[in-house]
């Protein structure tokens, strides 16, 4: 038995945990048991994990210990507890998609990301909360209720991977999976002081997926950039079930994250050319500009021309919602939340020429941003335009006196980046005067996922905000 207390085990990084287990200083059973105990004591305060599988997890942990004792090769995530977003199918484990329509649904197969996590040695503890069908960056639903922000339970944890972010912040998990269409990995990471990485489309192949060429991606969440890179290495790499999967193997993310940034040109944007951003967000991020300069970066005020990004995202999002959930609207309208119904109906109102025009404008946007990124290796900007807000407020309706037209408009700082296809990460960047976390968004060049991780790691090492855990009292 290890002499490391369970409370300390739960706040070791994933990288530290794997090292301890491989050295025989901790067993997978001890690690899983410590996290299950943490969940039992802490989860009632935030409602982050909504389905728990403790018996299966302990059985798999004992099997992992036995395999290591026999000298067998174990995966890079050996013994690490993980939980899966409740949008991700898990064989034999309830998967609700945050909807009454699927309240009792039990899939017969795992999603590809679950397959890869298990294959890499991670041990599943259950499912994390998400808004209905992942719609909106505020995690609540009629099946499980609201997930609260660990730094202030009167505030939202963000979304749609909100359960994952809150669980990480509370020490209930060392790694977690998430997905991101318009900011669902980045926004909750920003609101909960953890790391959320939206990889390049195809970096983490997605299956099953009704529209694999569209906007959504799967990706890693963790408390540190190094842990996110460790997880990304296990879940990335080609797979024929994903037609856009990138052929580079996942082991490229085992390369060193340390890098010299002397002379690297970085574009610094407070508002992407005119988006309303709450003053406290601007103040926190402006206070960290000097960190990038201290790393040797040449930081200049600049941003690409994001003209048409709003139209492109909203058209393609509405098209996907109708494609994925239109049939359910016909049979279960009364069981679906109003914003989901609205998004599906927006999709039904689209014409073929509208969708074609959105694709044309998306291509033009891509090339404008590509040309801009030839001059700048990275773009740095706010993750979210607002700090964490009241959990009873379902979405932001105005910023700086400017009304938001839809339930997603306050997330344009994320979804404008989505439509470019560029990799982007949210890294802890400080706190508001009230103690609420604020993340910084780092965007890299086309498929330069490793470069994004390297700059994020350098920033993280220089600041250390990730070490400031919420003061829960389980």
Number of C-alpha atoms within 10 A of each C-alpha: 9 13 7 11 9 17 13 10 22 23 21 15 19 27 19 12 24 22 14 16 20 17 10 15 13 21 24 30 22 21 22 29 18 21 25 23 16 21 23 13 13 20 22 12 17 22 22 33 28 23 19 19 14 16 10 13 24 21 12 20 27 16 15 22 21 14 13 18 11 8 8 10 9 16 16 18 24 26 34 28 27 28 30 27 28 29 24 24 26 24 15 12 19 20 26 27 23 28 23 19 18 13 15 12 15 15 16 10 14 18 17 21 26 23 15 17 26 21 17 20 20 28 25 26 26 23 29 31 35 37 30 26 20 27 23 24 30 33 31 30 21 15 18 21 16 23 35 27 34 30 25 22 15 14 21 32 37 36 32 33 36 37 34 38 39 34 30 29 26 26 24 29 29 28 29 28 28 31 27 25 22 30 34 33 35 35 37 34 36 31 32 34 34 30 33 37 32 31 29 24 25 23 27 29 26 27 21 16 15 11 13 19 13 15 19 23 26 26 28 28 32 29 30 27 31 23 20 25 27 22 29 26 23 26 27 27 19 19 17 9 14 18 14 17 20 19 12 11 14 20 14 15 20 15 11 10 18 12 12 12 17 12 12 17 20 25 23 22 18 22 17 22 13 8 16 21 21 17 13 16 23 18 12 20 22 14 11 15 13 13 15 20 17 13 18 15 21 17 20 13 11 17 21 17 13 17 15 14 21 15 16 23 24 20 21 21 21 22 23 20 22 23 15 15 16 20 12 15 16 9 10 13 15 12 14 19 17 11 15 21 20 16 23 24 17 17 22 15 11 15 11 8 9 15 17 13 15 21 16 13 17 22 14 15 22 19 13 16 19 17 12 18 21 11 12 21 19 24 26 25 25 28 30 28 26 23 24 25 20 18 21 12 11 15 21 21 16 15 16 10 9 11 13 15 11 14 17 19 19 24 22 22 24 25 24 22 21 24 23 23 21 21 25 31 30 33 30 30 24 24 20 14 9 8 11 21 28 32 32 26 28 24 28 25 22 17 17 17 24 19 18 25 27 21 25 27 20 19 22 21 14 13 15 13 20 21 15 13 18 19 10 13 7 11
